[in-house]
Amino acid sequence: MSSPWSRRSASCCGSTRAHAALERWAADDLRSINGQIEFVLKEALRTAGRLKERATDPYRTSEDDE
């Protein structure tokens, strides 16, 4: 079974200005451009209520274990 965030190839055909802004943001956050795009997409999905929360870890006993 693949992970929910397995990498897939995708074309990012946005505007040049948007791509440049993503590159700057990625550099500021010390991420690759692909990592930044993944971060932005996940946050947008969470905000829109479209991303299911991860299943809880059956081995974790409490929230304090983090």
Biopython code that builds the backbone (N, CA, C, O; Angstrom):
import numpy as np
from Bio.PDB.StructureBuilder import StructureBuilder

atoms = [
    (1, "MET", "N", (0.846, -1.178, 0.000)),
    (1, "MET", "CA", (0.000, 0.000, 0.000)),
    (1, "MET", "C", (0.889, 1.237, 0.000)),
    (1, "MET", "O", (1.829, 1.325, 0.791)),
    (2, "SER", "N", (0.610, 2.168, -0.856)),
    (2, "SER", "CA", (1.425, 3.375, -0.914)),
    (2, "SER", "C", (0.992, 4.358, 0.161)),
    (2, "SER", "O", (-0.142, 4.326, 0.639)),
    (3, "SER", "N", (1.921, 5.232, 0.529)),
    (3, "SER", "CA", (1.593, 6.229, 1.548)),
    (3, "SER", "C", (0.637, 7.251, 0.957)),
    (3, "SER", "O", (0.574, 7.400, -0.263)),
    (4, "PRO", "N", (-0.111, 7.960, 1.803)),
    (4, "PRO", "CA", (-1.056, 8.950, 1.278)),
    (4, "PRO", "C", (-0.359, 10.100, 0.575)),
    (4, "PRO", "O", (-0.995, 10.839, -0.176)),
    (5, "TRP", "N", (0.933, 10.265, 0.802)),
    (5, "TRP", "CA", (1.666, 11.362, 0.167)),
    (5, "TRP", "C", (2.743, 10.844, -0.771)),
    (5, "TRP", "O", (3.791, 11.472, -0.925)),
    (6, "SER", "N", (2.485, 9.683, -1.408)),
    (6, "SER", "CA", (3.468, 9.181, -2.353)),
    (6, "SER", "C", (3.625, 10.188, -3.479)),
    (6, "SER", "O", (2.663, 10.836, -3.890)),
    (7, "ARG", "N", (4.816, 10.306, -3.959)),
    (7, "ARG", "CA", (5.136, 11.309, -4.978)),
    (7, "ARG", "C", (4.557, 10.908, -6.326)),
    (7, "ARG", "O", (4.625, 9.746, -6.726)),
    (8, "ARG", "N", (4.000, 11.864, -7.006)),
    (8, "ARG", "CA", (3.490, 11.662, -8.355)),
    (8, "ARG", "C", (3.991, 12.793, -9.218)),
    (8, "ARG", "O", (4.183, 13.915, -8.747)),
    (9, "SER", "N", (4.199, 12.497, -10.460)),
    (9, "SER", "CA", (4.658, 13.517, -11.384)),
    (9, "SER", "C", (3.484, 14.392, -11.800)),
    (9, "SER", "O", (2.410, 13.894, -12.137)),
    (10, "ALA", "N", (3.700, 15.686, -11.773)),
    (10, "ALA", "CA", (2.646, 16.616, -12.174)),
    (10, "ALA", "C", (3.285, 17.822, -12.841)),
    (10, "ALA", "O", (4.414, 18.200, -12.528)),
    (11, "SER", "N", (2.566, 18.399, -13.735)),
    (11, "SER", "CA", (3.045, 19.594, -14.410)),
    (11, "SER", "C", (2.491, 20.814, -13.694)),
    (11, "SER", "O", (1.288, 20.908, -13.447)),
    (12, "CYS", "N", (3.357, 21.731, -13.368)),
    (12, "CYS", "CA", (2.936, 22.968, -12.720)),
    (12, "CYS", "C", (2.990, 24.063, -13.782)),
    (12, "CYS", "O", (4.028, 24.688, -13.999)),
    (13, "CYS", "N", (1.877, 24.278, -14.424)),
    (13, "CYS", "CA", (1.831, 25.223, -15.544)),
    (13, "CYS", "C", (1.199, 26.540, -15.133)),
    (13, "CYS", "O", (0.305, 27.045, -15.812)),
    (14, "GLY", "N", (1.654, 27.088, -14.042)),
    (14, "GLY", "CA", (1.129, 28.367, -13.596)),
    (14, "GLY", "C", (1.849, 29.504, -14.292)),
    (14, "GLY", "O", (2.671, 29.293, -15.184)),
    (15, "SER", "N", (1.529, 30.684, -13.874)),
    (15, "SER", "CA", (2.166, 31.856, -14.461)),
    (15, "SER", "C", (3.614, 31.948, -14.006)),
    (15, "SER", "O", (3.999, 31.371, -12.989)),
    (16, "THR", "N", (4.396, 32.670, -14.761)),
    (16, "THR", "CA", (5.794, 32.885, -14.419)),
    (16, "THR", "C", (5.911, 33.623, -13.090)),
    (16, "THR", "O", (6.783, 33.309, -12.280)),
    (17, "ARG", "N", (5.040, 34.600, -12.862)),
    (17, "ARG", "CA", (5.074, 35.358, -11.607)),
    (17, "ARG", "C", (4.774, 34.459, -10.417)),
    (17, "ARG", "O", (5.424, 34.561, -9.377)),
    (18, "ALA", "N", (3.781, 33.574, -10.570)),
    (18, "ALA", "CA", (3.429, 32.662, -9.484)),
    (18, "ALA", "C", (4.583, 31.698, -9.203)),
    (18, "ALA", "O", (4.890, 31.414, -8.045)),
    (19, "HIS", "N", (5.210, 31.205, -10.248)),
    (19, "HIS", "CA", (6.333, 30.283, -10.077)),
    (19, "HIS", "C", (7.495, 30.984, -9.380)),
    (19, "HIS", "O", (8.129, 30.405, -8.497)),
    (20, "ALA", "N", (7.774, 32.208, -9.767)),
    (20, "ALA", "CA", (8.851, 32.972, -9.130)),
    (20, "ALA", "C", (8.547, 33.213, -7.652)),
    (20, "ALA", "O", (9.439, 33.130, -6.807)),
    (21, "ALA", "N", (7.291, 33.510, -7.348)),
    (21, "ALA", "CA", (6.900, 33.724, -5.952)),
    (21, "ALA", "C", (7.062, 32.434, -5.149)),
    (21, "ALA", "O", (7.525, 32.468, -4.009)),
    (22, "LEU", "N", (6.682, 31.295, -5.739)),
    (22, "LEU", "CA", (6.857, 30.009, -5.066)),
    (22, "LEU", "C", (8.332, 29.702, -4.835)),
    (22, "LEU", "O", (8.701, 29.181, -3.783)),
    (23, "GLU", "N", (9.176, 30.023, -5.811)),
    (23, "GLU", "CA", (10.613, 29.803, -5.654)),
    (23, "GLU", "C", (11.174, 30.623, -4.499)),
    (23, "GLU", "O", (11.970, 30.119, -3.706)),
    (24, "ARG", "N", (10.761, 31.892, -4.400)),
    (24, "ARG", "CA", (11.238, 32.746, -3.304)),
    (24, "ARG", "C", (10.761, 32.206, -1.957)),
    (24, "ARG", "O", (11.529, 32.138, -0.997)),
    (25, "TRP", "N", (9.488, 31.824, -1.898)),
    (25, "TRP", "CA", (8.910, 31.301, -0.668)),
    (25, "TRP", "C", (9.624, 30.009, -0.257)),
    (25, "TRP", "O", (9.948, 29.820, 0.915)),
    (26, "ALA", "N", (9.865, 29.131, -1.222)),
    (26, "ALA", "CA", (10.564, 27.877, -0.946)),
    (26, "ALA", "C", (11.960, 28.158, -0.398)),
    (26, "ALA", "O", (12.394, 27.516, 0.558)),
    (27, "ALA", "N", (12.653, 29.100, -0.993)),
    (27, "ALA", "CA", (13.993, 29.452, -0.519)),
    (27, "ALA", "C", (13.938, 30.002, 0.902)),
    (27, "ALA", "O", (14.789, 29.669, 1.727)),
    (28, "ASP", "N", (12.954, 30.831, 1.192)),
    (28, "ASP", "CA", (12.798, 31.390, 2.543)),
    (28, "ASP", "C", (12.564, 30.289, 3.577)),
    (28, "ASP", "O", (13.056, 30.375, 4.702)),
    (29, "ASP", "N", (11.811, 29.253, 3.192)),
    (29, "ASP", "CA", (11.476, 28.153, 4.099)),
    (29, "ASP", "C", (12.457, 26.983, 4.002)),
    (29, "ASP", "O", (12.253, 25.943, 4.629)),
    (30, "LEU", "N", (13.527, 27.158, 3.209)),
    (30, "LEU", "CA", (14.541, 26.118, 3.010)),
    (30, "LEU", "C", (13.939, 24.818, 2.488)),
    (30, "LEU", "O", (14.285, 23.731, 2.949)),
    (31, "ARG", "N", (13.035, 24.944, 1.520)),
    (31, "ARG", "CA", (12.412, 23.791, 0.871)),
    (31, "ARG", "C", (12.733, 23.827, -0.616)),
    (31, "ARG", "O", (13.107, 24.863, -1.167)),
    (32, "SER", "N", (12.577, 22.668, -1.249)),
    (32, "SER", "CA", (12.643, 22.635, -2.707)),
    (32, "SER", "C", (11.340, 23.217, -3.240)),
    (32, "SER", "O", (10.369, 23.354, -2.496)),
    (33, "ILE", "N", (11.317, 23.556, -4.508)),
    (33, "ILE", "CA", (10.082, 24.082, -5.107)),
    (33, "ILE", "C", (8.983, 23.020, -5.038)),
    (33, "ILE", "O", (7.826, 23.343, -4.771)),
    (34, "ASN", "N", (9.339, 21.753, -5.276)),
    (34, "ASN", "CA", (8.336, 20.681, -5.192)),
    (34, "ASN", "C", (7.829, 20.516, -3.765)),
    (34, "ASN", "O", (6.634, 20.308, -3.552)),
    (35, "GLY", "N", (8.719, 20.607, -2.794)),
    (35, "GLY", "CA", (8.310, 20.525, -1.400)),
    (35, "GLY", "C", (7.386, 21.668, -1.015)),
    (35, "GLY", "O", (6.439, 21.484, -0.251)),
    (36, "GLN", "N", (7.671, 22.856, -1.553)),
    (36, "GLN", "CA", (6.834, 24.013, -1.250)),
    (36, "GLN", "C", (5.449, 23.856, -1.868)),
    (36, "GLN", "O", (4.445, 24.179, -1.234)),
    (37, "ILE", "N", (5.393, 23.366, -3.092)),
    (37, "ILE", "CA", (4.101, 23.143, -3.752)),
    (37, "ILE", "C", (3.288, 22.122, -2.958)),
    (37, "ILE", "O", (2.086, 22.303, -2.761)),
    (38, "GLU", "N", (3.938, 21.053, -2.503)),
    (38, "GLU", "CA", (3.247, 20.039, -1.701)),
    (38, "GLU", "C", (2.724, 20.659, -0.402)),
    (38, "GLU", "O", (1.594, 20.386, 0.002)),
    (39, "PHE", "N", (3.538, 21.488, 0.251)),
    (39, "PHE", "CA", (3.133, 22.164, 1.483)),
    (39, "PHE", "C", (1.911, 23.048, 1.245)),
    (39, "PHE", "O", (0.946, 22.998, 2.008)),
    (40, "VAL", "N", (1.952, 23.851, 0.191)),
    (40, "VAL", "CA", (0.847, 24.770, -0.114)),
    (40, "VAL", "C", (-0.430, 23.988, -0.417)),
    (40, "VAL", "O", (-1.508, 24.356, 0.050)),
    (41, "LEU", "N", (-0.315, 22.920, -1.190)),
    (41, "LEU", "CA", (-1.492, 22.117, -1.519)),
    (41, "LEU", "C", (-2.104, 21.471, -0.277)),
    (41, "LEU", "O", (-3.323, 21.482, -0.110)),
    (42, "LYS", "N", (-1.264, 20.910, 0.594)),
    (42, "LYS", "CA", (-1.784, 20.286, 1.817)),
    (42, "LYS", "C", (-2.494, 21.308, 2.693)),
    (42, "LYS", "O", (-3.571, 21.031, 3.221)),
    (43, "GLU", "N", (-1.898, 22.488, 2.851)),
    (43, "GLU", "CA", (-2.520, 23.527, 3.670)),
    (43, "GLU", "C", (-3.847, 23.983, 3.073)),
    (43, "GLU", "O", (-4.813, 24.210, 3.802)),
    (44, "ALA", "N", (-3.897, 24.116, 1.758)),
    (44, "ALA", "CA", (-5.148, 24.511, 1.100)),
    (44, "ALA", "C", (-6.218, 23.442, 1.301)),
    (44, "ALA", "O", (-7.380, 23.768, 1.545)),
    (45, "LEU", "N", (-5.839, 22.178, 1.202)),
    (45, "LEU", "CA", (-6.789, 21.084, 1.414)),
    (45, "LEU", "C", (-7.291, 21.050, 2.852)),
    (45, "LEU", "O", (-8.478, 20.829, 3.088)),
    (46, "ARG", "N", (-6.399, 21.267, 3.812)),
    (46, "ARG", "CA", (-6.823, 21.304, 5.219)),
    (46, "ARG", "C", (-7.781, 22.459, 5.460)),
    (46, "ARG", "O", (-8.819, 22.288, 6.101)),
    (47, "THR", "N", (-7.437, 23.633, 4.949)),
    (47, "THR", "CA", (-8.265, 24.821, 5.139)),
    (47, "THR", "C", (-9.654, 24.626, 4.552)),
    (47, "THR", "O", (-10.645, 25.071, 5.130)),
    (48, "ALA", "N", (-9.725, 23.961, 3.406)),
    (48, "ALA", "CA", (-11.006, 23.727, 2.738)),
    (48, "ALA", "C", (-11.777, 22.555, 3.341)),
    (48, "ALA", "O", (-12.910, 22.288, 2.941)),
    (49, "GLY", "N", (-11.173, 21.857, 4.298)),
    (49, "GLY", "CA", (-11.836, 20.708, 4.901)),
    (49, "GLY", "C", (-11.868, 19.497, 3.994)),
    (49, "GLY", "O", (-12.721, 18.624, 4.155)),
    (50, "ARG", "N", (-10.959, 19.432, 3.053)),
    (50, "ARG", "CA", (-10.934, 18.332, 2.082)),
    (50, "ARG", "C", (-9.915, 17.252, 2.416)),
    (50, "ARG", "O", (-9.871, 16.215, 1.755)),
    (51, "LEU", "N", (-9.099, 17.485, 3.430)),
    (51, "LEU", "CA", (-8.050, 16.534, 3.771)),
    (51, "LEU", "C", (-8.425, 15.821, 5.057)),
    (51, "LEU", "O", (-8.608, 16.450, 6.099)),
    (52, "LYS", "N", (-8.537, 14.507, 4.974)),
    (52, "LYS", "CA", (-8.847, 13.718, 6.162)),
    (52, "LYS", "C", (-7.633, 13.721, 7.076)),
    (52, "LYS", "O", (-6.490, 13.708, 6.619)),
    (53, "GLU", "N", (-7.899, 13.739, 8.368)),
    (53, "GLU", "CA", (-6.809, 13.658, 9.334)),
    (53, "GLU", "C", (-6.204, 12.263, 9.259)),
    (53, "GLU", "O", (-6.879, 11.298, 8.902)),
    (54, "ARG", "N", (-4.932, 12.171, 9.598)),
    (54, "ARG", "CA", (-4.267, 10.876, 9.602)),
    (54, "ARG", "C", (-4.885, 9.981, 10.663)),
    (54, "ARG", "O", (-5.391, 10.448, 11.683)),
    (55, "ALA", "N", (-4.831, 8.693, 10.398)),
    (55, "ALA", "CA", (-5.304, 7.732, 11.391)),
    (55, "ALA", "C", (-4.412, 7.837, 12.619)),
    (55, "ALA", "O", (-3.212, 8.086, 12.503)),
    (56, "THR", "N", (-4.990, 7.650, 13.773)),
    (56, "THR", "CA", (-4.195, 7.744, 14.988)),
    (56, "THR", "C", (-3.247, 6.563, 15.083)),
    (56, "THR", "O", (-3.539, 5.475, 14.585)),
    (57, "ASP", "N", (-2.131, 6.783, 15.714)),
    (57, "ASP", "CA", (-1.126, 5.752, 15.901)),
    (57, "ASP", "C", (-1.567, 4.843, 17.048)),
    (57, "ASP", "O", (-1.706, 5.316, 18.176)),
    (58, "PRO", "N", (-1.791, 3.557, 16.794)),
    (58, "PRO", "CA", (-2.276, 2.672, 17.857)),
    (58, "PRO", "C", (-1.258, 2.476, 18.976)),
    (58, "PRO", "O", (-1.622, 2.030, 20.064)),
    (59, "TYR", "N", (0.011, 2.802, 18.729)),
    (59, "TYR", "CA", (1.057, 2.622, 19.728)),
    (59, "TYR", "C", (1.280, 3.862, 20.586)),
    (59, "TYR", "O", (1.961, 3.785, 21.608)),
    (60, "ARG", "N", (0.724, 4.990, 20.194)),
    (60, "ARG", "CA", (0.867, 6.217, 20.978)),
    (60, "ARG", "C", (-0.159, 6.182, 22.106)),
    (60, "ARG", "O", (-1.339, 5.916, 21.876)),
    (61, "THR", "N", (0.299, 6.451, 23.321)),
    (61, "THR", "CA", (-0.600, 6.369, 24.472)),
    (61, "THR", "C", (-1.250, 7.695, 24.811)),
    (61, "THR", "O", (-2.339, 7.720, 25.382)),
    (62, "SER", "N", (-0.594, 8.809, 24.465)),
    (62, "SER", "CA", (-1.188, 10.110, 24.748)),
    (62, "SER", "C", (-0.605, 11.157, 23.819)),
    (62, "SER", "O", (0.387, 10.909, 23.134)),
    (63, "GLU", "N", (-1.220, 12.318, 23.798)),
    (63, "GLU", "CA", (-0.746, 13.418, 22.965)),
    (63, "GLU", "C", (0.587, 13.963, 23.464)),
    (63, "GLU", "O", (1.300, 14.629, 22.713)),
    (64, "ASP", "N", (0.933, 13.690, 24.723)),
    (64, "ASP", "CA", (2.180, 14.186, 25.298)),
    (64, "ASP", "C", (3.403, 13.442, 24.786)),
    (64, "ASP", "O", (4.530, 13.868, 25.038)),
    (65, "ASP", "N", (3.205, 12.337, 24.072)),
    (65, "ASP", "CA", (4.325, 11.546, 23.570)),
    (65, "ASP", "C", (5.061, 12.211, 22.427)),
    (65, "ASP", "O", (6.140, 11.755, 22.047)),
    (66, "GLU", "N", (4.519, 13.257, 21.877)),
    (66, "GLU", "CA", (5.154, 13.923, 20.742)),
    (66, "GLU", "C", (6.383, 14.543, 21.205)),
    (66, "GLU", "O", (7.095, 15.167, 20.418)),
]
sb = StructureBuilder()
sb.init_structure("model")
sb.init_model(0)
sb.init_chain("A")
sb.init_seg("    ")
for serial, (resi, resn, name, xyz) in enumerate(atoms, 1):
    if name == "N":
        sb.init_residue(resn, " ", resi, " ")
    sb.init_atom(name, np.array(xyz, "f"), 0.0, 1.0, " ", f" {name:<3s}", serial, name[0])
structure = sb.get_structure()
